[in-house]
Amino acid sequence: LIQGFYANYERLTIGKKVVHIQSIGEVKTSQQLPRNKKPSNPRVTFDGRHWWMSVGFQEDFASQELTNES
């Protein structure tokens, strides 16, 4: 049974290889998360051995003009 919970993204603070989650405090991360992008849908899960955090970030893509060539 995998347990988990939603973390409020408005209160999520990203530091240097650390994330502050309102309900549990500071959590170390294995990688530096982007500090200049807004996080979305953060989730914290426990697999019975380790805690995992997943979070999405909005990415802006430049629009490209379509042509009739293939």
C-alpha positions as protocol buffer text, in pm:
chain_id: "A"
residue {
  index: 1
  type: LEU
  ca { x: 0 y: 0 z: 0 }
}
residue {
  index: 2
  type: ILE
  ca { x: 150 y: 330 z: -108 }
}
residue {
  index: 3
  type: GLN
  ca { x: 60 y: 625 z: 111 }
}
residue {
  index: 4
  type: GLY
  ca { x: 86 y: 985 z: 7 }
}
residue {
  index: 5
  type: PHE
  ca { x: -51 y: 1336 z: 31 }
}
residue {
  index: 6
  type: TYR
  ca { x: -84 y: 1657 z: -167 }
}
residue {
  index: 7
  type: ALA
  ca { x: 144 y: 1948 z: -74 }
}
residue {
  index: 8
  type: ASN
  ca { x: 8 y: 2300 z: -128 }
}
residue {
  index: 9
  type: TYR
  ca { x: 210 y: 2448 z: -415 }
}
residue {
  index: 10
  type: GLU
  ca { x: 142 y: 2805 z: -298 }
}
residue {
  index: 11
  type: ARG
  ca { x: 335 y: 2733 z: 23 }
}
residue {
  index: 12
  type: LEU
  ca { x: 611 y: 2525 z: -139 }
}
residue {
  index: 13
  type: THR
  ca { x: 947 y: 2700 z: -103 }
}
residue {
  index: 14
  type: ILE
  ca { x: 1242 y: 2577 z: -310 }
}
residue {
  index: 15
  type: GLY
  ca { x: 1592 y: 2634 z: -177 }
}
residue {
  index: 16
  type: LYS
  ca { x: 1937 y: 2501 z: -265 }
}
residue {
  index: 17
  type: LYS
  ca { x: 1882 y: 2122 z: -287 }
}
residue {
  index: 18
  type: VAL
  ca { x: 1605 y: 2155 z: -29 }
}
residue {
  index: 19
  type: VAL
  ca { x: 1228 y: 2206 z: -41 }
}
residue {
  index: 20
  type: HIS
  ca { x: 1022 y: 2345 z: 245 }
}
residue {
  index: 21
  type: ILE
  ca { x: 683 y: 2174 z: 258 }
}
residue {
  index: 22
  type: GLN
  ca { x: 432 y: 2334 z: 492 }
}
residue {
  index: 23
  type: SER
  ca { x: 304 y: 2014 z: 653 }
}
residue {
  index: 24
  type: ILE
  ca { x: 640 y: 1841 z: 721 }
}
residue {
  index: 25
  type: GLY
  ca { x: 915 y: 2105 z: 703 }
}
residue {
  index: 26
  type: GLU
  ca { x: 1242 y: 2094 z: 508 }
}
residue {
  index: 27
  type: VAL
  ca { x: 1313 y: 1801 z: 277 }
}
residue {
  index: 28
  type: LYS
  ca { x: 1648 y: 1738 z: 107 }
}
residue {
  index: 29
  type: THR
  ca { x: 1641 y: 1671 z: -268 }
}
residue {
  index: 30
  type: SER
  ca { x: 1888 y: 1471 z: -475 }
}
residue {
  index: 31
  type: GLN
  ca { x: 1878 y: 1732 z: -753 }
}
residue {
  index: 32
  type: GLN
  ca { x: 1840 y: 2107 z: -758 }
}
residue {
  index: 33
  type: LEU
  ca { x: 1483 y: 2197 z: -854 }
}
residue {
  index: 34
  type: PRO
  ca { x: 1421 y: 2502 z: -1074 }
}
residue {
  index: 35
  type: ARG
  ca { x: 1384 y: 2811 z: -856 }
}
residue {
  index: 36
  type: ASN
  ca { x: 1256 y: 3046 z: -1125 }
}
residue {
  index: 37
  type: LYS
  ca { x: 956 y: 2834 z: -1234 }
}
residue {
  index: 38
  type: LYS
  ca { x: 620 y: 2793 z: -1068 }
}
residue {
  index: 39
  type: PRO
  ca { x: 565 y: 2441 z: -929 }
}
residue {
  index: 40
  type: SER
  ca { x: 238 y: 2257 z: -992 }
}
residue {
  index: 41
  type: ASN
  ca { x: 69 y: 1950 z: -843 }
}
residue {
  index: 42
  type: PRO
  ca { x: 333 y: 1854 z: -583 }
}
residue {
  index: 43
  type: ARG
  ca { x: 278 y: 1510 z: -430 }
}
residue {
  index: 44
  type: VAL
  ca { x: 461 y: 1328 z: -152 }
}
residue {
  index: 45
  type: THR
  ca { x: 439 y: 947 z: -139 }
}
residue {
  index: 46
  type: PHE
  ca { x: 582 y: 676 z: 86 }
}
residue {
  index: 47
  type: ASP
  ca { x: 651 y: 331 z: -63 }
}
residue {
  index: 48
  type: GLY
  ca { x: 714 y: 159 z: 270 }
}
residue {
  index: 49
  type: ARG
  ca { x: 1084 y: 238 z: 267 }
}
residue {
  index: 50
  type: HIS
  ca { x: 1145 y: 579 z: 110 }
}
residue {
  index: 51
  type: TRP
  ca { x: 962 y: 908 z: 80 }
}
residue {
  index: 52
  type: TRP
  ca { x: 933 y: 1045 z: -276 }
}
residue {
  index: 53
  type: MET
  ca { x: 831 y: 1386 z: -399 }
}
residue {
  index: 54
  type: SER
  ca { x: 701 y: 1457 z: -748 }
}
residue {
  index: 55
  type: VAL
  ca { x: 628 y: 1803 z: -879 }
}
residue {
  index: 56
  type: GLY
  ca { x: 561 y: 1954 z: -1219 }
}
residue {
  index: 57
  type: PHE
  ca { x: 693 y: 2281 z: -1357 }
}
residue {
  index: 58
  type: GLN
  ca { x: 544 y: 2498 z: -1630 }
}
residue {
  index: 59
  type: GLU
  ca { x: 763 y: 2517 z: -1938 }
}
residue {
  index: 60
  type: ASP
  ca { x: 716 y: 2791 z: -2197 }
}
residue {
  index: 61
  type: PHE
  ca { x: 782 y: 2685 z: -2554 }
}
residue {
  index: 62
  type: ALA
  ca { x: 837 y: 2921 z: -2843 }
}
residue {
  index: 63
  type: SER
  ca { x: 566 y: 2886 z: -3106 }
}
residue {
  index: 64
  type: GLN
  ca { x: 676 y: 2776 z: -3450 }
}
residue {
  index: 65
  type: GLU
  ca { x: 518 y: 2874 z: -3779 }
}
residue {
  index: 66
  type: LEU
  ca { x: 374 y: 2577 z: -3966 }
}
residue {
  index: 67
  type: THR
  ca { x: 459 y: 2519 z: -4333 }
}
residue {
  index: 68
  type: ASN
  ca { x: 327 y: 2284 z: -4600 }
}
residue {
  index: 69
  type: GLU
  ca { x: 665 y: 2110 z: -4625 }
}
residue {
  index: 70
  type: SER
  ca { x: 733 y: 1769 z: -4474 }
}
